[in-house]
Amino acid sequence: MEIGVYSFGDTPRNPDGSFRSTAEAIRNLFDGIVHADKVGLDFFGVGEHHTVDMPASSPAALISAAAGATTQIRLGSAVSVLSTDDPVRVFQQFATADAVSGGRVEITAGRGSSVESYPLFGYDLQDYDRLYEEKLDLLLTINENERVTWSGSVRPALNDLVVVPRPVNGRLPIWVATGGSAPSSARAGRLGLPVAYAIIGGEPARFAPLAELYRRSAAQAGHTGENIKVSVAAFGLIAPTRQEALERFYPGWYNLNLEMGKLRGWPAPQRRQFELQAEAPGAYYVGSPDDIAERIVHLHGYLGHMRHFLQMDFGGLQQEYFLESITLLATEVKPRVARLLAAK
């Protein structure tokens, strides 16, 4: 089981709740990636958002910087909002980072959990599905071919054009991300691509039928082997005790849901909502190392996933708590998960 972290960046807050600089958020995120490499985590994903509170708007740039400052950890997007980007540039940027890293970079392609990139880059939300399907097809075509011929309706055609640099190992690992869509699970299976499930609410075990649909679709399309795999992205924080983890994580959760509520018309967040999700069988992996290891292994019994990675830093989480949680995830949770799985 690979254990890791993902982040959209987290802009620090002053005691009155006002934001500090987004530049500080990016530096904190970079420091977190370097720290994760030092303590032995397997994966760090950088997601794409374009907001003041989550300012990691250019995952490829940050991953390229981290590629030169790390030695072991796998690096990837979590996700790249492919619908509003150019697949040629996405591939070139990640292949460049891959070269710097010595072959440790991957892409997770998704539609995005928020839509601020559509007006920012001049796209129409009515084209949501068509943009993603065609651009994913182009990205996969580029990944397989140095000389590319492709045509579609969302960007100019390519006619026998070279796309470089090429990845260290010939191809970049490309994942399909979904928040729980059956058609997306089936598509990933048909394409023979690994799938990443973002589980940010409800009971994680409910994704078991989707993982089964994914594997069944892959088998029906003739895809087997190491590319047919499942990963899980979720909220979480580790501290020496469960109570410490809850008290550290709650303020950021409250701030995040308060901001999202203003945008989407949600009611004000309630502490009881948080507590229900932060205990088994909820979706938040908040607790002590023993708590989190046991819950990851429990979910593995339903999904058979090979990577579990957590978003820890949002809503103004203190950097010291972020770094301590990364350390505990690597040095306490990861070996516990390995022991528990070996004993099953």
C-alpha positions in Angstrom: 0.0 0.0 0.0 1.4 3.4 -1.0 0.7 6.2 1.5 0.7 9.9 0.6 -0.6 13.4 0.7 -2.3 15.8 -1.7 -2.9 19.5 -1.5 -4.4 22.5 -3.3 -2.3 24.9 -1.3 -3.5 26.5 1.9 -3.2 30.2 2.4 -2.4 31.0 6.1 -4.7 33.2 8.1 -4.2 35.9 10.6 -5.8 35.6 14.1 -8.7 37.7 12.8 -9.3 35.2 10.0 -8.0 37.4 7.2 -5.7 35.8 4.6 -1.9 36.2 4.6 -0.1 35.9 1.2 -0.7 33.3 -1.4 3.1 33.2 -1.9 3.5 32.0 1.6 1.0 29.2 0.9 3.0 28.0 -2.1 6.2 28.1 -0.1 4.6 26.1 2.7 3.4 23.5 0.2 6.8 23.2 -1.4 8.3 22.7 2.1 5.7 20.1 2.8 6.6 18.1 -0.3 10.3 18.2 0.5 9.6 17.1 4.1 7.4 14.3 2.9 10.3 13.0 0.8 12.7 13.1 3.7 10.4 11.2 6.1 9.6 8.5 3.6 6.1 9.0 2.2 5.4 7.3 -1.2 3.4 10.0 -3.0 2.6 13.7 -3.0 -0.1 15.1 -5.3 -0.6 18.8 -6.1 -4.2 19.7 -7.1 -5.3 22.6 -9.3 -7.4 25.3 -7.8 -7.6 29.0 -8.6 -8.8 30.6 -5.4 -7.3 32.8 -2.7 -7.7 30.1 -0.1 -6.4 27.3 -2.3 -3.9 29.0 -4.7 -2.0 26.0 -6.2 -3.1 27.0 -9.7 -0.1 25.5 -11.5 0.6 21.9 -10.3 3.2 21.3 -13.0 5.3 24.3 -12.0 5.3 23.2 -8.3 6.0 19.6 -9.2 8.9 20.7 -11.4 10.4 22.6 -8.5 9.9 19.7 -6.1 11.3 17.2 -8.6 14.7 18.9 -8.2 14.5 19.1 -4.4 13.5 15.5 -3.7 15.0 12.1 -4.4 12.5 9.3 -3.7 8.9 10.4 -3.5 6.5 10.0 -6.5 5.0 13.3 -7.6 1.8 14.0 -9.5 -1.2 16.2 -10.1 -4.3 15.6 -8.0 -5.8 16.7 -10.3 -4.9 18.5 -13.5 -8.2 20.2 -14.7 -7.7 18.9 -18.2 -10.9 20.4 -19.6 -9.6 23.9 -19.4 -5.9 23.3 -20.2 -4.0 22.3 -23.3 -3.1 18.6 -23.3 0.1 19.3 -25.3 1.4 21.8 -22.7 0.2 19.6 -19.8 2.2 16.7 -21.2 5.3 18.8 -22.0 5.3 20.3 -18.5 4.9 17.0 -16.7 7.4 15.2 -19.0 9.9 18.0 -18.2 9.3 17.5 -14.4 9.7 13.7 -15.0 13.1 14.2 -16.6 14.2 16.4 -13.7 13.0 13.8 -11.2 14.5 10.8 -12.9 11.1 9.2 -13.7 9.0 9.9 -10.6 6.1 12.0 -12.1 2.6 11.1 -13.1 -0.6 12.9 -14.1 -4.1 12.6 -12.7 -6.6 14.0 -15.2 -9.9 15.2 -14.0 -12.8 17.6 -14.6 -12.1 19.4 -11.4 -14.3 19.7 -8.2 -14.8 23.4 -8.8 -15.4 25.4 -11.9 -13.4 28.7 -11.5 -11.0 27.7 -14.3 -13.8 27.8 -16.9 -14.4 31.6 -16.9 -10.7 32.2 -16.1 -9.6 30.5 -19.4 -12.6 31.4 -21.5 -14.4 28.0 -21.6 -18.2 27.3 -21.5 -19.5 25.0 -18.8 -22.0 23.7 -21.3 -19.0 22.0 -23.0 -18.0 20.3 -19.8 -18.2 16.7 -21.0 -16.9 17.2 -24.6 -13.9 19.2 -23.4 -12.8 16.4 -21.0 -13.4 13.5 -23.3 -11.6 15.0 -26.3 -8.7 16.4 -24.3 -8.2 13.1 -22.4 -8.1 11.4 -25.8 -5.4 13.8 -27.0 -3.3 13.5 -23.8 -3.4 9.7 -24.2 -2.4 9.9 -27.9 0.5 12.1 -27.0 1.6 9.8 -24.2 1.8 6.9 -26.7 3.4 8.7 -29.7 6.3 11.2 -30.1 4.9 12.2 -33.5 1.2 13.1 -33.0 -1.7 13.1 -35.5 -5.0 14.0 -33.9 -8.2 16.0 -34.7 -11.2 17.0 -32.6 -13.5 19.9 -32.0 -12.0 21.6 -28.9 -8.6 22.7 -30.3 -6.7 22.8 -33.6 -5.7 19.5 -35.1 -2.2 18.1 -35.0 -0.7 16.6 -38.2 2.4 14.5 -37.6 3.9 16.9 -35.1 6.6 16.1 -32.6 5.8 16.5 -28.9 8.9 16.6 -26.6 10.4 15.9 -24.2 9.5 12.3 -23.8 9.2 10.7 -20.3 12.1 8.9 -18.7 10.3 5.5 -18.9 8.7 6.1 -22.3 5.3 7.0 -20.9 3.9 9.0 -18.0 1.5 7.1 -15.7 -1.9 8.8 -16.4 -4.8 8.3 -13.9 -8.5 9.1 -14.3 -9.9 11.0 -11.3 -13.6 10.8 -10.2 -15.7 11.8 -7.3 -17.9 8.7 -7.6 -19.3 8.7 -11.1 -20.2 5.2 -12.5 -19.6 6.4 -16.1 -16.2 7.7 -15.2 -15.3 4.4 -13.5 -16.4 2.5 -16.5 -14.5 4.8 -18.9 -11.2 4.4 -16.9 -11.7 0.6 -17.1 -12.4 0.6 -20.8 -9.3 2.8 -21.4 -7.1 0.6 -19.2 -6.1 3.5 -17.0 -5.8 3.5 -13.2 -8.6 5.3 -11.3 -8.4 7.7 -8.4 -11.5 8.1 -6.2 -11.9 11.3 -4.3 -14.0 10.4 -1.2 -14.8 13.5 0.7 -18.1 12.6 2.3 -20.4 9.7 3.2 -19.2 6.2 3.9 -16.1 5.3 1.8 -17.2 1.6 1.6 -20.0 2.7 -0.8 -17.3 3.1 -3.5 -16.9 -0.7 -3.6 -19.4 -1.2 -6.4 -17.7 1.5 -8.4 -14.3 -0.2 -8.0 -15.9 -3.5 -9.1 -17.5 -1.8 -12.1 -14.1 -0.3 -13.0 -12.3 -3.7 -12.8 -15.1 -5.4 -14.7 -15.0 -2.8 -17.4 -11.3 -3.2 -17.7 -11.5 -7.0 -18.0 -14.2 -6.8 -20.6 -12.0 -4.4 -22.6 -9.1 -6.9 -22.3 -7.1 -4.8 -19.9 -5.2 -6.6 -17.2 -1.9 -6.1 -15.3 -0.3 -3.3 -13.3 -2.3 -0.4 -14.8 -5.6 -1.7 -13.4 -5.4 -0.2 -9.9 -7.4 2.0 -7.6 -6.3 4.8 -5.3 -8.3 6.8 -2.7 -8.0 10.5 -1.9 -9.6 11.7 1.3 -9.5 14.4 4.0 -7.4 13.6 7.0 -5.0 14.7 9.7 -2.8 12.6 12.1 -1.7 13.8 15.5 -0.3 11.9 18.6 -3.9 11.5 19.9 -7.3 11.4 18.3 -8.5 14.4 20.3 -5.5 16.5 19.2 -6.2 15.6 15.6 -9.9 16.6 15.9 -9.1 19.9 17.5 -6.4 20.8 15.0 -8.5 19.8 11.9 -11.9 21.2 12.8 -11.1 25.0 12.5 -9.9 24.5 8.9 -12.8 22.3 8.1 -15.2 24.9 9.4 -13.4 27.7 7.4 -13.5 25.6 4.2 -17.2 24.8 4.5 -18.1 28.3 5.5 -16.4 29.6 2.3 -17.9 26.9 0.1 -21.3 27.6 1.6 -21.2 31.2 0.6 -20.4 30.2 -3.0 -22.9 27.3 -3.2 -25.7 28.2 -0.9 -25.0 25.6 1.7 -26.1 26.1 5.4 -23.5 27.0 8.0 -21.3 24.0 9.0 -22.1 22.3 12.2 -19.6 20.6 14.6 -21.7 17.4 14.7 -21.5 17.0 10.9 -17.7 17.1 11.3 -17.6 14.6 14.2 -19.8 12.1 12.3 -17.5 12.1 9.3 -14.4 12.0 11.5 -15.3 8.7 13.1 -15.7 5.2 11.4 -17.3 4.6 9.0 -17.1 8.3 7.9 -14.9 9.7 5.2 -12.4 11.8 7.2 -9.2 10.1 8.4 -8.6 12.2 11.4 -7.0 10.6 14.5 -4.0 8.9 16.0 -1.7 6.7 13.9 -3.4 3.5 15.2 -6.8 4.9 14.3 -5.9 5.9 10.8 -3.9 2.7 10.0 -6.8 0.5 11.0 -9.3 2.5 9.0 -7.2 2.5 5.8 -6.8 -1.3 6.1 -10.6 -1.7 6.7 -11.4 0.3 3.5 -8.8 -1.8 1.6 -11.0 -4.8 2.4 -13.8 -3.2 0.3 -11.8 -1.5 -2.5 -8.5 -3.3 -2.7 -6.9 0.0 -3.3 -3.1 0.3 -3.6 -2.7 4.0 -2.6 -4.3 6.0 0.1 -3.5 9.7 0.3 -4.9 12.6 2.4 -5.6 16.3 2.0 -4.6 17.8 5.4 -4.0 21.5 4.8 -7.0 23.7 4.2 -8.8 26.4 6.0 -5.6 27.8 7.4 -4.1 24.8 9.1 -1.0 25.7 11.0 2.2 24.6 9.1 3.6 22.9 12.2 0.5 20.6 12.4 0.8 19.9 8.6 4.4 18.9 8.9 3.9 16.8 12.0 1.0 15.0 10.4 3.1 14.2 7.3 5.8 12.8 9.7 3.3 10.6 11.6 1.8 9.4 8.3 5.1 8.3 7.0 6.8 6.9 10.2 3.8 5.6 12.2 0.8 5.0 9.9 2.6 3.6 6.9 4.4 0.8 8.8 1.3 0.0 10.7 -0.7 -0.4 7.5 2.0 -2.7 6.1 1.9 -4.9 9.2 -1.9 -5.1 9.2 -2.1 -6.0 5.6 0.6 -8.6 5.9 -1.3 -10.2 8.7 -4.6 -10.5 6.8 
